[in-house]
Amino acid sequence: MLLEVGYQPSYIYYHTMEEKKTIGEKIKKWRAKKNLTQDALVKRAKMPYSTIAKIESDVITKPSIQTVQKIAAGLDITIDELMK
């Protein structure tokens, strides 16, 4: 969906209404898609409940790659799939 069209002398640029999702929003989306509770993901990812809760609520916005790997493994997806 087009929000704005701008013009610069050498090119035309477009802005869309679609905003980038946070890692927390992406994890929530995948967890819902896989019908997992936070507790179930915690057990599968072998990490503290508070970590997943903080990431999903955007208290932690830049988790370590190791944390993201564990969460992706707990969701049974690749990191690439999680980040899309």
HUWO-V824145 format. One line per field, one symbol per residue. ss: DSSP state (A for helix, B for strand, O for the rest). phi: phi as a letter, one per 40 degrees, with the letter a starting at -180 (. if undefined). burial: b if it has 9 or more other C-alpha atoms within 8 Angstrom, else e. Layout:
ss: ???
phi: ???
burial: ???
//
This chain:
ss: OBBBBBBBOOBBBBBBOOOOOOAAAAAAAAAAAOOOOAAAAAAAAOOOAAAAAAAAOOOOOOOOAAAAAAAAAAAOOOAAAAAO
phi: .cbabbbbdbabbbbbcccccccccccdccccccfbccdccdcccfacdccccccccgcbbbcccccccccdcccgbccdcccc
burial: eeeebeeeeeeeebebeeeeeebbbbbbebbbeeebebeebbbbbebebebbbbbbebebbeeeeeebbbbbbbbebebeebee
//
